[in-house]
Amino acid sequence: TFYALPDFSAYLRESVAKTSVELANFLLRKALVVTVPGSAFGMEGYLRLSYAGDLKGITEGIERMKWALDPNAPNEIYIGDRKLVRDWL
């Protein structure tokens, strides 16, 4: 498996999450994207992302994370026929 550990510390704020553990849980609950908190590797503020899947799956996961974290993103997103609505930010 291949991993990246990008810096998400800019997204650690009161309204979403204060730690990488909280951010990973937020992304799982809200965007249905699994990440591993960087704190598990001594890298608070980072998230470990796997990029061993296919390009479509990787792109979709990144788009969902952007939707969850970008305050200018649309209020709704569909994952298959499941509609997710933002109730944060």
Secondary structure, DSSP 8 states (H G I E B T S, - for coil): --EE--B-GGG-BTTTBSSHHHHHHHHHHHH----EEGGGGT-TTBEEEE--S-HHHHHHHHHHHHHHH-TTS-SEEEETTEEEE----
